[in-house]
Amino acid sequence: MNVETVETESKTIKVQLDADPRFAAAVGGVARYLADSAGMENDAIAQLQAAVISACNDAFKLLTPAHPHLTATISKLPDRLEVEFSCECGSNPAQGQESLGGIDRIQHETKGNIVVTRLTKFINQGAPSR
């Protein structure tokens, strides 16, 4: 697992993963940490974490022996949390889940052989900033 932290106004963590459910749990844990630091409620945080783990495990199914890695980028922005999964799979597979509890927006896109799924959870404007 390669880890890269990008520091800007937002907080972003980018990791490259092998298809292992323990790594999906780790990505969910990072999302949980960032949601907590954004002041989200515990129920919303738990739903977000579960959705991220589920989406990560779904993305693992796109991996092939020729392209066995998934890149996960987790970002805390001023108004939202974004979790992006990308992998090179060589074809345009059927889109994954269209709705996940705890997620406000799901976007799928293909850039050449790269398939990207982006999960967005908006942060309540009244939430305390930590």
VOROKE-38608 format. One record per residue: residue in one letter; x, y, z of N, C-alpha, C, O in turn. Coordinates in Angstrom, 2 decimals. Layout:
! residues N
{a,{X,Y,Z},{X,Y,Z},{X,Y,Z},{X,Y,Z}}
...
***
This chain:
! residues 130
{m,{0.85,-1.16,0.00},{0.00,0.00,0.00},{0.90,1.22,0.00},{1.74,1.38,0.89}}
{n,{0.73,2.10,-0.98},{1.45,3.36,-1.03},{0.54,4.45,-0.50},{-0.64,4.49,-0.83}}
{v,{1.08,5.35,0.34},{0.30,6.43,0.92},{0.96,7.75,0.58},{2.17,7.91,0.70}}
{e,{0.13,8.70,0.15},{0.61,10.04,-0.18},{-0.35,11.02,0.46},{-1.56,10.93,0.25}}
{t,{0.17,11.97,1.25},{-0.67,13.00,1.85},{-0.40,14.30,1.11},{0.75,14.70,0.93}}
{v,{-1.47,14.95,0.69},{-1.36,16.21,-0.03},{-1.92,17.29,0.87},{-3.09,17.23,1.24}}
{e,{-1.12,18.28,1.22},{-1.57,19.35,2.09},{-1.88,20.61,1.29},{-1.01,21.15,0.60}}
{t,{-3.09,21.05,1.38},{-3.53,22.33,0.81},{-4.57,22.86,1.78},{-4.55,22.50,2.96}}
{e,{-5.47,23.69,1.30},{-6.56,24.14,2.14},{-7.41,22.96,2.57},{-7.95,22.93,3.68}}
{s,{-7.53,22.01,1.69},{-8.26,20.79,2.03},{-7.27,19.79,2.61},{-6.06,20.00,2.60}}
{k,{-7.81,18.70,3.12},{-6.98,17.60,3.59},{-7.25,16.43,2.68},{-8.40,16.00,2.53}}
{t,{-6.20,15.91,2.06},{-6.35,14.82,1.10},{-5.36,13.72,1.40},{-4.18,13.96,1.65}}
{i,{-5.87,12.49,1.37},{-5.02,11.32,1.51},{-5.26,10.45,0.29},{-6.41,10.17,-0.07}}
{k,{-4.19,10.02,-0.34},{-4.27,9.20,-1.55},{-3.49,7.92,-1.30},{-2.32,7.96,-0.91}}
{v,{-4.15,6.77,-1.54},{-3.50,5.47,-1.33},{-3.73,4.57,-2.53},{-4.76,4.66,-3.20}}
{q,{-2.77,3.71,-2.79},{-2.91,2.69,-3.82},{-3.05,1.36,-3.10},{-2.22,1.00,-2.27}}
{l,{-4.12,0.62,-3.44},{-4.49,-0.57,-2.69},{-4.52,-1.82,-3.55},{-4.82,-1.75,-4.74}}
{d,{-4.20,-2.95,-2.94},{-4.49,-4.26,-3.51},{-5.91,-4.61,-3.09},{-6.43,-4.03,-2.13}}
{a,{-6.54,-5.55,-3.77},{-7.91,-5.96,-3.46},{-7.92,-6.79,-2.18},{-7.82,-8.02,-2.23}}
{d,{-8.04,-6.12,-1.06},{-8.06,-6.78,0.24},{-9.09,-6.06,1.11},{-8.99,-4.84,1.28}}
{p,{-10.07,-6.75,1.65},{-11.11,-6.11,2.44},{-10.57,-5.31,3.63},{-11.22,-4.37,4.09}}
{r,{-9.40,-5.67,4.12},{-8.81,-4.89,5.22},{-8.46,-3.49,4.76},{-8.56,-2.54,5.53}}
{f,{-8.04,-3.35,3.49},{-7.74,-2.02,2.96},{-9.02,-1.21,2.77},{-9.02,0.00,2.97}}
{a,{-10.11,-1.88,2.39},{-11.41,-1.20,2.28},{-11.80,-0.63,3.65},{-12.28,0.49,3.75}}
{a,{-11.58,-1.42,4.70},{-11.89,-0.96,6.05},{-11.01,0.23,6.44},{-11.47,1.14,7.12}}
{a,{-9.75,0.22,6.00},{-8.85,1.33,6.29},{-9.32,2.62,5.60},{-9.29,3.69,6.21}}
{v,{-9.75,2.51,4.35},{-10.27,3.68,3.63},{-11.53,4.19,4.34},{-11.71,5.40,4.49}}
{g,{-12.39,3.27,4.77},{-13.57,3.67,5.53},{-13.20,4.37,6.83},{-13.87,5.32,7.24}}
{g,{-12.14,3.91,7.47},{-11.67,4.54,8.71},{-11.17,5.95,8.48},{-11.41,6.83,9.30}}
{v,{-10.47,6.17,7.37},{-10.00,7.52,7.04},{-11.20,8.44,6.79},{-11.23,9.57,7.27}}
{a,{-12.18,7.94,6.03},{-13.39,8.73,5.79},{-14.09,9.06,7.11},{-14.57,10.17,7.31}}
{r,{-14.13,8.08,8.00},{-14.76,8.30,9.31},{-14.01,9.39,10.09},{-14.64,10.28,10.67}}
{y,{-12.70,9.32,10.10},{-11.88,10.31,10.81},{-12.14,11.71,10.26},{-12.34,12.65,11.03}}
{l,{-12.12,11.85,8.92},{-12.33,13.17,8.33},{-13.74,13.68,8.56},{-13.94,14.88,8.78}}
{a,{-14.73,12.79,8.53},{-16.11,13.19,8.82},{-16.24,13.66,10.26},{-16.92,14.64,10.54}}
{d,{-15.60,12.96,11.17},{-15.63,13.35,12.57},{-14.96,14.71,12.75},{-15.47,15.57,13.48}}
{s,{-13.83,14.91,12.09},{-13.13,16.19,12.22},{-13.91,17.34,11.58},{-13.67,18.51,11.89}}
{a,{-14.86,17.01,10.69},{-15.72,18.02,10.08},{-16.94,18.32,10.96},{-17.71,19.22,10.65}}
{g,{-17.10,17.57,12.05},{-18.19,17.82,12.97},{-19.50,17.13,12.62},{-20.55,17.53,13.11}}
{m,{-19.44,16.11,11.78},{-20.66,15.40,11.42},{-21.18,14.58,12.61},{-20.42,14.22,13.50}}
{e,{-22.47,14.29,12.59},{-23.11,13.48,13.63},{-22.67,12.02,13.51},{-22.34,11.55,12.42}}
{n,{-22.68,11.30,14.63},{-22.21,9.91,14.66},{-22.97,9.00,13.70},{-22.35,8.17,13.03}}
{d,{-24.30,9.12,13.63},{-25.07,8.26,12.72},{-24.67,8.50,11.27},{-24.51,7.55,10.51}}
{a,{-24.51,9.77,10.89},{-24.10,10.10,9.52},{-22.70,9.58,9.24},{-22.41,9.12,8.13}}
{i,{-21.84,9.67,10.23},{-20.46,9.18,10.07},{-20.46,7.66,9.85},{-19.76,7.16,8.97}}
{a,{-21.26,6.95,10.63},{-21.31,5.49,10.50},{-21.86,5.08,9.14},{-21.35,4.14,8.53}}
{q,{-22.88,5.78,8.65},{-23.44,5.49,7.32},{-22.41,5.77,6.23},{-22.26,4.99,5.29}}
{l,{-21.71,6.87,6.36},{-20.67,7.22,5.39},{-19.59,6.15,5.37},{-19.19,5.70,4.30}}
{q,{-19.12,5.75,6.53},{-18.06,4.75,6.61},{-18.50,3.45,5.95},{-17.75,2.86,5.18}}
{a,{-19.71,2.99,6.24},{-20.22,1.75,5.66},{-20.33,1.86,4.14},{-20.00,0.91,3.43}}
{a,{-20.78,3.02,3.64},{-20.92,3.23,2.20},{-19.55,3.21,1.51},{-19.40,2.64,0.44}}
{v,{-18.56,3.84,2.14},{-17.22,3.88,1.57},{-16.63,2.47,1.50},{-16.02,2.10,0.50}}
{i,{-16.79,1.69,2.55},{-16.28,0.31,2.56},{-16.95,-0.50,1.46},{-16.29,-1.24,0.74}}
{s,{-18.27,-0.36,1.33},{-19.01,-1.10,0.30},{-18.55,-0.71,-1.11},{-18.32,-1.57,-1.95}}
{a,{-18.42,0.59,-1.35},{-18.00,1.07,-2.67},{-16.57,0.62,-2.98},{-16.26,0.30,-4.13}}
{c,{-15.70,0.61,-1.98},{-14.32,0.17,-2.18},{-14.30,-1.32,-2.55},{-13.60,-1.72,-3.48}}
{n,{-15.06,-2.12,-1.84},{-15.12,-3.55,-2.16},{-15.70,-3.78,-3.55},{-15.25,-4.68,-4.27}}
{d,{-16.69,-2.97,-3.95},{-17.23,-3.07,-5.31},{-16.17,-2.71,-6.34},{-16.06,-3.36,-7.39}}
{a,{-15.38,-1.68,-6.05},{-14.32,-1.27,-6.98},{-13.25,-2.34,-7.11},{-12.65,-2.49,-8.17}}
{f,{-12.99,-3.09,-6.04},{-12.01,-4.17,-6.11},{-12.39,-5.19,-7.18},{-11.52,-5.81,-7.79}}
{k,{-13.69,-5.36,-7.41},{-14.16,-6.34,-8.39},{-13.78,-5.96,-9.82},{-13.81,-6.81,-10.72}}
{l,{-13.42,-4.70,-10.05},{-13.02,-4.24,-11.38},{-11.55,-4.55,-11.69},{-11.13,-4.51,-12.84}}
{l,{-10.79,-4.87,-10.66},{-9.35,-5.09,-10.84},{-9.09,-6.38,-11.61},{-9.84,-7.34,-11.51}}
{t,{-8.01,-6.36,-12.37},{-7.62,-7.52,-13.17},{-6.17,-7.88,-12.83},{-5.46,-7.07,-12.23}}
{p,{-5.73,-9.07,-13.20},{-4.32,-9.42,-12.95},{-3.35,-8.44,-13.64},{-2.27,-8.18,-13.12}}
{a,{-3.73,-7.91,-14.78},{-2.87,-6.95,-15.47},{-2.84,-5.59,-14.78},{-1.86,-4.86,-14.87}}
{h,{-3.93,-5.26,-14.08},{-4.05,-3.97,-13.37},{-4.64,-4.24,-11.98},{-5.83,-4.03,-11.76}}
{p,{-3.79,-4.72,-11.05},{-4.29,-5.21,-9.77},{-4.44,-4.17,-8.66},{-4.67,-4.53,-7.51}}
{h,{-4.31,-2.87,-8.98},{-4.34,-1.86,-7.93},{-5.49,-0.89,-8.11},{-5.89,-0.55,-9.22}}
{l,{-6.02,-0.45,-6.98},{-7.07,0.55,-6.91},{-6.48,1.77,-6.21},{-5.80,1.64,-5.19}}
{t,{-6.75,2.95,-6.74},{-6.32,4.17,-6.07},{-7.53,4.78,-5.38},{-8.58,4.97,-5.99}}
{a,{-7.38,5.08,-4.10},{-8.43,5.74,-3.33},{-7.90,7.10,-2.89},{-6.81,7.20,-2.32}}
{t,{-8.68,8.13,-3.14},{-8.34,9.48,-2.74},{-9.46,9.99,-1.85},{-10.61,10.08,-2.28}}
{i,{-9.14,10.33,-0.61},{-10.12,10.79,0.35},{-9.80,12.25,0.66},{-8.69,12.57,1.10}}
{s,{-10.77,13.14,0.42},{-10.53,14.57,0.58},{-11.58,15.22,1.47},{-12.78,14.96,1.35}}
{k,{-11.11,16.06,2.37},{-11.99,16.90,3.18},{-11.87,18.31,2.62},{-10.81,18.94,2.71}}
{l,{-12.95,18.79,2.06},{-13.02,20.13,1.49},{-13.89,20.98,2.40},{-14.55,20.44,3.28}}
{p,{-13.90,22.29,2.23},{-14.65,23.14,3.16},{-16.13,22.78,3.30},{-16.71,22.93,4.38}}
{d,{-16.76,22.31,2.22},{-18.19,22.05,2.26},{-18.58,20.58,2.08},{-19.76,20.25,2.10}}
{r,{-17.58,19.69,1.89},{-17.91,18.30,1.58},{-16.71,17.38,1.80},{-15.57,17.81,1.90}}
{l,{-17.04,16.10,1.88},{-16.04,15.04,1.86},{-16.19,14.32,0.54},{-17.31,14.06,0.10}}
{e,{-15.09,14.00,-0.11},{-15.11,13.24,-1.36},{-14.20,12.03,-1.23},{-13.08,12.12,-0.73}}
{v,{-14.71,10.91,-1.70},{-13.92,9.68,-1.76},{-13.97,9.23,-3.20},{-15.04,8.96,-3.75}}
{e,{-12.79,9.14,-3.82},{-12.70,8.77,-5.23},{-11.93,7.47,-5.36},{-10.85,7.31,-4.79}}
{f,{-12.50,6.55,-6.12},{-11.84,5.29,-6.43},{-11.54,5.27,-7.92},{-12.42,5.56,-8.73}}
{s,{-10.32,4.95,-8.29},{-9.98,4.86,-9.71},{-9.10,3.64,-9.94},{-8.27,3.27,-9.11}}
{c,{-9.31,3.04,-11.11},{-8.50,1.88,-11.49},{-8.47,1.79,-13.00},{-9.36,2.30,-13.70}}
{e,{-7.44,1.14,-13.50},{-7.33,0.88,-14.92},{-7.85,-0.52,-15.15},{-7.27,-1.49,-14.66}}
{c,{-8.95,-0.63,-15.89},{-9.52,-1.97,-16.08},{-9.62,-2.35,-17.54},{-10.02,-3.47,-17.85}}
{g,{-9.27,-1.46,-18.45},{-9.20,-1.84,-19.85},{-10.52,-1.92,-20.57},{-10.55,-2.08,-21.79}}
{s,{-11.63,-1.80,-19.86},{-12.94,-1.81,-20.49},{-13.88,-0.97,-19.66},{-13.55,-0.59,-18.53}}
{n,{-15.04,-0.69,-20.20},{-16.01,0.10,-19.48},{-17.03,-0.84,-18.85},{-18.00,-1.22,-19.51}}
{p,{-16.83,-1.23,-17.59},{-17.76,-2.17,-16.95},{-19.09,-1.49,-16.65},{-19.20,-0.27,-16.69}}
{a,{-20.08,-2.31,-16.36},{-21.37,-1.77,-15.94},{-21.14,-0.91,-14.70},{-20.31,-1.24,-13.86}}
{q,{-21.88,0.17,-14.60},{-21.71,1.07,-13.47},{-22.09,0.37,-12.18},{-22.95,-0.51,-12.16}}
{g,{-21.44,0.76,-11.12},{-21.68,0.16,-9.81},{-22.96,0.69,-9.20},{-23.92,1.03,-9.90}}
{q,{-22.97,0.76,-7.90},{-24.17,1.17,-7.19},{-24.55,2.59,-7.55},{-23.69,3.46,-7.69}}
{e,{-25.83,2.82,-7.69},{-26.34,4.15,-8.02},{-26.77,4.91,-6.78},{-26.98,6.12,-6.84}}
{s,{-26.92,4.22,-5.65},{-27.24,4.90,-4.40},{-26.64,4.12,-3.25},{-26.61,2.89,-3.24}}
{l,{-26.17,4.86,-2.28},{-25.60,4.29,-1.07},{-26.09,5.14,0.09},{-26.07,6.37,0.01}}
{g,{-26.53,4.51,1.17},{-26.93,5.27,2.34},{-25.77,6.11,2.86},{-24.63,5.64,2.90}}
{g,{-26.05,7.33,3.25},{-25.01,8.20,3.79},{-24.23,8.97,2.75},{-23.34,9.75,3.11}}
{i,{-24.53,8.78,1.47},{-23.83,9.48,0.39},{-24.82,10.40,-0.32},{-25.94,9.99,-0.61}}
{d,{-24.41,11.63,-0.58},{-25.29,12.60,-1.24},{-25.22,12.54,-2.76},{-26.21,12.79,-3.44}}
{r,{-24.05,12.20,-3.29},{-23.90,12.15,-4.76},{-22.89,11.07,-5.12},{-21.85,10.94,-4.48}}
{i,{-23.22,10.31,-6.16},{-22.31,9.30,-6.71},{-22.11,9.62,-8.18},{-23.07,9.78,-8.93}}
{q,{-20.86,9.72,-8.59},{-20.53,10.01,-9.99},{-19.63,8.90,-10.52},{-18.72,8.43,-9.84}}
{h,{-19.91,8.48,-11.76},{-19.08,7.49,-12.44},{-18.58,8.15,-13.72},{-19.34,8.83,-14.42}}
{e,{-17.33,7.94,-14.02},{-16.81,8.42,-15.29},{-15.69,7.51,-15.76},{-15.06,6.79,-14.98}}
{t,{-15.46,7.55,-17.05},{-14.39,6.78,-17.65},{-13.48,7.75,-18.38},{-13.94,8.58,-19.17}}
{k,{-12.19,7.65,-18.12},{-11.17,8.47,-18.78},{-10.22,7.49,-19.46},{-9.27,7.01,-18.85}}
{g,{-10.48,7.19,-20.73},{-9.69,6.18,-21.43},{-9.94,4.84,-20.78},{-11.08,4.38,-20.72}}
{n,{-8.89,4.19,-20.28},{-9.03,2.90,-19.59},{-9.21,3.05,-18.09},{-9.29,2.05,-17.37}}
{i,{-9.27,4.29,-17.61},{-9.40,4.54,-16.17},{-10.88,4.73,-15.83},{-11.56,5.57,-16.41}}
{v,{-11.36,3.93,-14.88},{-12.73,4.04,-14.40},{-12.68,4.73,-13.04},{-11.92,4.33,-12.16}}
{v,{-13.49,5.79,-12.87},{-13.49,6.58,-11.65},{-14.90,6.59,-11.06},{-15.88,6.81,-11.76}}
{t,{-14.97,6.34,-9.77},{-16.22,6.49,-9.01},{-15.93,7.49,-7.90},{-14.97,7.34,-7.15}}
{r,{-16.79,8.52,-7.80},{-16.59,9.56,-6.79},{-17.83,9.62,-5.91},{-18.95,9.78,-6.40}}
{l,{-17.62,9.49,-4.61},{-18.68,9.61,-3.61},{-18.55,10.96,-2.93},{-17.46,11.36,-2.54}}
{t,{-19.66,11.67,-2.80},{-19.63,12.99,-2.16},{-20.63,13.01,-1.01},{-21.78,12.59,-1.15}}
{k,{-20.17,13.51,0.12},{-21.03,13.75,1.28},{-20.88,15.21,1.65},{-19.79,15.65,2.01}}
{f,{-21.97,15.96,1.57},{-21.92,17.38,1.91},{-21.94,17.55,3.42},{-22.65,16.84,4.13}}
{i,{-21.15,18.49,3.90},{-21.05,18.78,5.31},{-22.06,19.87,5.63},{-22.14,20.88,4.93}}
{n,{-22.82,19.66,6.69},{-23.79,20.68,7.10},{-23.05,21.98,7.37},{-22.02,21.99,8.03}}
{q,{-23.60,23.06,6.86},{-22.94,24.36,7.02},{-22.87,24.78,8.49},{-21.99,25.54,8.87}}
{g,{-23.80,24.29,9.32},{-23.80,24.65,10.74},{-22.90,23.79,11.59},{-22.79,24.02,12.79}}
{a,{-22.25,22.81,11.01},{-21.40,21.91,11.79},{-20.17,22.65,12.28},{-19.60,23.46,11.55}}
{p,{-19.75,22.39,13.51},{-18.55,23.05,14.03},{-17.31,22.60,13.25},{-17.20,21.44,12.85}}
{s,{-16.40,23.53,13.07},{-15.14,23.21,12.39},{-14.09,22.92,13.44},{-13.94,23.65,14.42}}
{r,{-13.36,21.83,13.21},{-12.31,21.48,14.19},{-10.96,21.70,13.59},{-9.95,21.46,14.25}}
***
